[in-house]
Amino acid sequence: MNKNLIIVFLSLYSLNSTAKNIEPTLTYGIGERNTTVDWNIAGNLQGTSPNVISELIWQDIKSRQVSVGSIWTEGDYFLQASGEYGKIYSGQNQDSDYNLDNRQGEFSRSVNNAGKGYMLDLELNYGKSYIVSPKLKVDASLGYSGHRQNLKMYEGNQIIGSASLVGLDSLYQSNWSGPQVGVGMNYKNDNNIYSLNYTHQNIDLNGHTNWNLRPDLKHPVSMTQTGSGTGNKISAGYERSVSNFSSLSLLLSRYNYSASGTHVFHTLSGDPAQKLNEVNWQANDIKLIYRSLF
């Protein structure tokens, strides 16, 4: 995460805060996430020969999530920080290669187990709340976040072609990071709070692979990906107070990210580059969150 941006957020918060008025809370969450990641590349940097030569899809990637966070509020201003880790326990990967444009002439396809790996999310936001009515509040924020998918391929099954997949234990890791803006709405009715939040992020993508069955490639970094794109997250929540100092929430979230750029093969004889047509990441998760005062 960009250290200068963090310093800016902390400085802005300190300018609007006095220690005696700060109201800190802690959050702890558990949940479940279902993730899909796919990417494809062309045969060269110009995006031709063919326009899609290789495509990989990780789908139905299920992970158990744990999160921890903190929110500091003073008057109308707030600073929010959170981290989340997920351990993958189920999923499937498909790896296809093509000779012709538009995914024609498929000459290789493998279907592989993808039930290992992890997810990681880190986030920092600074914002202000606007009281619209005694029951309705609107939040606006600026922030920075990073998201990682550490995905595996193992126990391979060659469907098309004759490649040997004995000992398959390969890795693909994607890292999405960048500044973000957010807007949220909270409606309070007695001890219940209903929330809807939207975040838009400009991202830099950095990814790499370790293709363990490719002796012509370097290890542990066989290929790298760099690119840029955008991402959106929308969340809907229901929160109910359970005491004067704590509450329980149910939060549903949807992630939708996409990027394009350059894909580089790190071979023993050089580093040829090809067009990275697209990388896509979608995820749905559900979390139960406990929130309490310090």
Steps between C-alpha positions, in 0.01 A plus 500: 500500500620852418653633826465864395126458447461343844685794655265741322192319638640499853594867475153597379343307784725655763415850376132435570540306826578554864597195703230550763220492237612197298261205513683180397329171422631156404343259251546123465348300217465149362353403167505318169613620155443359151755623244554482125826613334575473130761637262599457138789609279559550127776345291705822490509860628282617212216276616509260204628155393245411642303762697455246783776240521461398864225537757479395865194499721472438875136455593294408804798590719363477851682644799430544870562861599606668824528876541602759757466874485473824689303822457596827665233772497508860619197711428413457132839356399617139501811292427445134420763224463439131437669178399353172379649157435333206330616139473390323181352154551330422167514597133578406141733630229490465121800574276437520122728580203390593146650509150240729338328829574190527719577188704491269201739211437533397864793260517549472877264501796555389856261502794676525835428508869525851650402439860810659655633852544379814674338844468629819660336845521633817669313831507530853643233772462457855627164672471223718626141427598209725404185488712203524265235432765484347849479157333706544181876554467714519186877434501763608247858371514840482332723200548749245379468123489682190383360159407684175432392163363755221550370218278629148446480232229558136592365148437471576130291315242590551131176511297635610160860430398755262644704700753600320819372670815662265750629710789306814403533761776482843336416846631337818373491808723324825413538825696258790451570832673426870468307802627125487542196717568193385684149608587269337751155535649381393844138493611429452872172365632497445877784251569539406134725656236469426127798596283594517133857584390670543164875528428674577171874431468766579240739208517846387404522128431812296573494124461737209463500125444715204591434230238686212665471258203659740249879437496541771231383768746674652799394422856352604738379783271409355159286784366405850613202721427473877529200709412238750610125511527210572731303322768170541680369367827143521624390391847167475677476447873269458794627594848326455835623619836536230763605730786588864565852440370474221239311382192473212253486548121428288196685635194467394136766621253562475125842569338537563126853584373660501154840595354714463187868547423809291422585134565870402506640145478827461691673230297854371540598686182307827529187687608250517211191715559144448380180699532304436818150534360325500835505383858166479679423448866148458636404394849198478727534472874289496811632593844378511858667792681522580871569864584588637842646808669863476612 
